[in-house]
Amino acid sequence: MLKENFIGSWQLIDYVTLLEDGTCIEPLGTSPYGIGTYTEAGWMSAHLMRSDRRLLGGARPALDKLPPDLIAETAAGYIGYAGKFTVDAHTRRVIHHVEAAFVPDWVGTDMIREYMFADGILTLRPPAVGGASSVLRWRRAS
């Protein structure tokens, strides 16, 4: 699969995680929203969130004035990072080289995802962690 197959913007369809005991969870709720973009120049950006997050109270709320539990809840419902990307067609992996992220610990790391294209859907699978495996499905943004 060529890098060109990724180019463009993608909308998140769903995000599920299968736990070691067989339980299936939806980390960002039943109706997550996400946009992923891959450019010809080799840049990528991914922003995913719960669609049911509570409002913070205004277009530009003073985050330092909000209760810590509300800030934690808001943060738990959002994933975002950006950087360069490469595609390894032999192992069917796309590697996101993180240069900016909501989670500071991700900066300078590689987010490796197995990929599959089928029927206009891009499926990404991060490596399993502690027996839990996740699947994110995307369709081209119109």
C-alpha positions in Angstrom: 0.0 0.0 0.0 1.4 3.4 -1.0 1.6 6.5 1.1 -0.7 8.2 -1.4 -3.6 6.0 -0.2 -3.6 7.9 3.1 -3.6 11.4 1.7 -6.6 13.5 2.5 -8.9 13.9 5.5 -10.7 11.1 7.3 -13.7 11.1 9.7 -13.8 8.7 12.6 -16.6 6.1 12.3 -15.9 4.3 15.6 -13.3 3.4 18.2 -13.6 0.3 20.2 -11.3 -1.6 22.6 -11.5 -5.3 23.3 -10.3 -6.1 26.8 -8.4 -9.3 27.8 -11.6 -10.7 29.4 -13.6 -10.2 26.2 -15.4 -7.0 27.3 -15.8 -4.4 24.5 -15.6 -0.8 25.5 -15.9 2.5 23.6 -13.2 4.8 25.1 -14.7 7.9 23.6 -18.3 6.9 24.0 -20.9 5.5 21.6 -20.7 8.5 19.2 -17.1 9.7 19.1 -16.0 12.4 16.7 -12.7 12.6 15.0 -10.8 14.1 12.1 -7.5 12.7 10.8 -5.5 14.3 8.0 -2.5 13.1 6.0 -0.8 15.5 3.6 1.3 14.9 0.5 4.2 16.6 2.3 4.2 13.8 4.9 2.4 15.5 7.8 -0.5 14.1 9.8 -2.8 15.3 12.4 -5.4 13.4 14.5 -8.1 14.9 16.8 -10.6 12.6 18.5 -13.2 13.4 21.2 -16.3 12.3 23.0 -19.2 14.1 21.3 -21.0 14.4 24.7 -18.4 16.4 26.6 -19.8 19.0 29.0 -19.4 22.6 28.1 -17.0 24.6 30.2 -19.0 27.8 30.2 -18.1 30.2 27.5 -16.2 30.4 24.2 -12.9 31.1 26.0 -13.2 29.8 29.6 -10.5 30.6 32.0 -9.1 27.1 32.5 -7.3 28.1 35.7 -10.6 29.0 37.3 -12.4 25.7 36.5 -12.8 22.9 39.1 -10.0 20.2 38.6 -12.6 17.4 38.2 -14.1 19.2 35.2 -10.7 19.8 33.6 -9.9 16.1 34.1 -13.2 15.0 32.6 -12.6 17.2 29.6 -9.1 15.9 29.1 -10.2 12.3 29.4 -12.6 12.9 26.4 -10.0 14.1 24.0 -7.0 12.7 22.0 -4.9 14.9 19.8 -1.5 14.8 18.2 0.4 15.7 15.0 3.7 15.2 13.2 5.3 13.5 10.2 4.2 10.1 9.1 5.7 7.2 7.2 4.2 4.1 5.7 5.8 0.6 5.8 4.0 -1.3 3.1 5.8 -4.6 3.9 4.5 -4.7 7.5 1.3 -2.8 6.6 2.0 -0.2 9.3 1.7 3.6 9.3 4.0 5.3 11.8 3.0 8.7 13.2 6.1 10.5 14.4 4.6 12.7 17.1 5.9 16.3 17.3 2.9 17.9 19.1 0.4 16.3 21.4 -2.2 17.0 24.1 -0.3 14.4 26.2 3.2 15.8 26.6 4.7 12.3 27.1 3.8 11.4 23.5 6.0 14.1 21.9 9.1 12.5 20.4 7.5 9.0 20.2 6.2 6.9 17.3 2.6 5.9 17.2 2.6 2.7 15.2 -0.7 1.5 13.6 -1.4 -1.6 11.5 -3.6 -0.5 8.7 -6.1 -2.0 6.2 -8.1 -0.4 3.5 -11.4 -2.1 2.5 -14.5 -0.7 0.9 -13.5 2.9 1.4 -12.8 2.3 5.1 -9.3 2.8 6.7 -8.9 0.6 9.7 -6.1 1.4 12.2 -5.0 -1.0 15.0 -2.5 0.2 17.6 -0.4 -2.4 19.3 -2.2 -4.3 22.1 -1.5 -2.9 25.6 -1.9 -5.2 28.6 -4.0 -7.6 26.7 -6.4 -4.9 25.3 -6.6 -4.3 21.6 -8.2 -1.3 19.9 -9.6 -0.7 16.5 -10.3 2.7 14.9 -12.3 2.9 11.6 -12.2 6.0 9.4 -14.0 7.0 6.2 -12.9 9.7 3.8 -14.2 13.1 4.7 -16.5 14.6 2.1 
